[in-house]
Amino acid sequence: MNLSIVIPLLNEEASLEELFSRIDRVCKSNSLSYEIWFVDDG
């Protein structure tokens, strides 16, 4: 399955690494093909 994840952000620098890590772990454990787009609106 191909998955695109779009995440809008505003002043979220402190939580980006943890967010990416969690998404990455879940997608890999479910053998998903994925891309993540972080959209900074600030």
Residue frames relative to the residue before (quaternion, step in Angstrom):
aa qw qx qy qz dx dy dz
M 1.0000 0.0000 0.0000 0.0000 0.00 0.00 0.00
N 0.2693 -0.7337 0.6021 0.1633 3.57 -1.02 0.83
L 0.0567 -0.8093 0.5840 -0.0272 3.53 -0.87 0.99
S 0.1023 -0.7568 0.6427 0.0613 3.56 -1.00 0.90
I 0.1072 -0.7869 0.6073 0.0196 3.53 -0.83 1.06
V 0.0734 -0.7863 0.6133 0.0118 3.57 -0.73 1.09
I 0.0471 -0.8170 0.5736 -0.0353 3.54 -0.66 1.17
P 0.2490 -0.7635 0.5752 0.1552 3.60 -0.55 1.11
L 0.1031 -0.8058 0.5829 0.0176 3.57 -0.98 0.88
L 0.0425 0.7509 -0.6590 -0.0034 3.51 -1.25 0.53
N 0.8361 -0.1210 0.0256 0.5344 3.58 -0.42 1.25
E 0.4374 0.7082 -0.4398 0.3372 3.59 0.93 0.90
E 0.2089 0.8268 -0.5053 0.1318 3.60 1.18 0.44
A 0.6643 0.5462 -0.3050 0.4091 3.58 0.95 -0.87
S 0.7647 0.3773 -0.2056 0.4802 3.60 1.05 -0.62
L 0.4243 0.7461 -0.4421 0.2604 3.61 1.25 -0.13
E 0.6738 0.5116 -0.3101 0.4337 3.58 0.81 -0.96
E 0.6741 0.4842 -0.2908 0.4760 3.59 0.90 -0.89
L 0.6338 0.5315 -0.3243 0.4590 3.59 0.97 -0.83
F 0.6677 0.4911 -0.2991 0.4727 3.57 0.86 -0.96
S 0.6457 0.5416 -0.3163 0.4355 3.58 0.91 -0.92
R 0.6817 0.4870 -0.2876 0.4641 3.58 0.90 -0.88
I 0.6543 0.4984 -0.3133 0.4747 3.58 0.92 -0.87
D 0.6439 0.5354 -0.3063 0.4528 3.56 0.94 -0.95
R 0.6674 0.5123 -0.2972 0.4514 3.59 0.86 -0.96
V 0.6802 0.4865 -0.2933 0.4632 3.60 0.86 -0.93
C 0.6702 0.4996 -0.3041 0.4569 3.58 0.88 -0.91
K 0.6758 0.4866 -0.2974 0.4669 3.58 0.91 -0.87
S 0.6674 0.5046 -0.3133 0.4492 3.60 0.93 -0.79
N 0.7189 0.3836 -0.2369 0.5290 3.59 1.25 -0.40
S 0.4416 -0.7346 0.4143 0.3061 3.57 1.33 0.33
L 0.3239 0.7507 -0.5057 0.2754 3.56 0.96 0.88
S 0.3190 -0.6704 0.6304 0.2269 3.51 -1.19 0.66
Y 0.0960 0.8432 -0.5121 0.1324 3.57 -0.53 1.11
E 0.1303 -0.7244 0.6647 0.1283 3.47 -1.43 0.25
I 0.1923 -0.7694 0.6009 0.1000 3.53 -1.14 0.70
W 0.1101 -0.7739 0.6224 0.0385 3.55 -0.87 1.02
F 0.1273 -0.7578 0.6370 0.0613 3.54 -0.75 1.08
V 0.1118 -0.8030 0.5850 0.0212 3.58 -0.68 1.13
D 0.1784 -0.8017 0.5673 0.0599 3.55 -0.45 1.27
D 0.1073 -0.8116 0.5738 0.0248 3.56 -0.66 1.13
G 0.6485 0.5009 -0.3286 0.4698 3.55 1.10 0.54
